[in-house]
């Protein structure tokens, strides 16, 4: 009977992430990762946590880039991470740093209207009884997330 964690390992591998990179991210040997894929063993403890973080990264990346590029992105030095490789940060338990960068990659896919609604400064009409400070106005056409 295949466990959910083994299914996660298989999803990561099916996304094109190689056994060596899964091993690198989890701190396991390649033979151990192969055993997970065959369902002969199940990752536990910190290795289980790293598998789940890697699977989450792959899932989120597949929303913002071609799936074929995900394995490359994971091992390529990333300027936004001080040239660290995302897979190495996951291995060291620093998944949140990788997750933040992935979230930033997805910002350009959010409809402008949503960004405007979230980032709009309060106006007197929206905050009853308050006066708008001089800098609080409707977003201009030069909004930082508005496409040119």
Secondary structure in CASP SS format (residue, H / E / C, confidence):
PFRMAT SS
TARGET T0000
AUTHOR 0000-0000-0000
METHOD secondary structure of the structure
MODEL  1
X C 1.00
X C 1.00
X C 1.00
X H 1.00
X H 1.00
X H 1.00
X H 1.00
X H 1.00
X H 1.00
X H 1.00
X H 1.00
X H 1.00
X H 1.00
X H 1.00
X C 1.00
X C 1.00
X C 1.00
X C 1.00
X H 1.00
X H 1.00
X H 1.00
X H 1.00
X H 1.00
X H 1.00
X H 1.00
X H 1.00
X C 1.00
X C 1.00
X C 1.00
X H 1.00
X H 1.00
X H 1.00
X H 1.00
X H 1.00
X H 1.00
X H 1.00
X H 1.00
X C 1.00
X C 1.00
X C 1.00
X C 1.00
X C 1.00
X C 1.00
X C 1.00
X H 1.00
X H 1.00
X H 1.00
X H 1.00
X H 1.00
X H 1.00
X H 1.00
X H 1.00
X H 1.00
X H 1.00
X H 1.00
X H 1.00
X H 1.00
X H 1.00
X H 1.00
X H 1.00
X H 1.00
X H 1.00
X H 1.00
X H 1.00
X C 1.00
X C 1.00
X H 1.00
X H 1.00
X H 1.00
X H 1.00
X H 1.00
X H 1.00
X H 1.00
X H 1.00
X H 1.00
X C 1.00
X E 1.00
X E 1.00
X H 1.00
X H 1.00
X H 1.00
X C 1.00
X C 1.00
X E 1.00
X E 1.00
X H 1.00
X H 1.00
X H 1.00
X H 1.00
X H 1.00
X H 1.00
X C 1.00
X C 1.00
X C 1.00
X H 1.00
X H 1.00
X H 1.00
X H 1.00
X H 1.00
X H 1.00
X H 1.00
X H 1.00
X H 1.00
X H 1.00
X H 1.00
X H 1.00
X H 1.00
X H 1.00
X H 1.00
X C 1.00
X C 1.00
X H 1.00
X H 1.00
X H 1.00
X H 1.00
X H 1.00
X H 1.00
X H 1.00
X H 1.00
X C 1.00
X C 1.00
X C 1.00
X C 1.00
X C 1.00
X C 1.00
X C 1.00
X C 1.00
X C 1.00
X C 1.00
X C 1.00
X C 1.00
X C 1.00
X C 1.00
X C 1.00
X C 1.00
X C 1.00
X C 1.00
X C 1.00
X C 1.00
X C 1.00
X C 1.00
X C 1.00
X C 1.00
X C 1.00
X C 1.00
X C 1.00
X C 1.00
X C 1.00
END
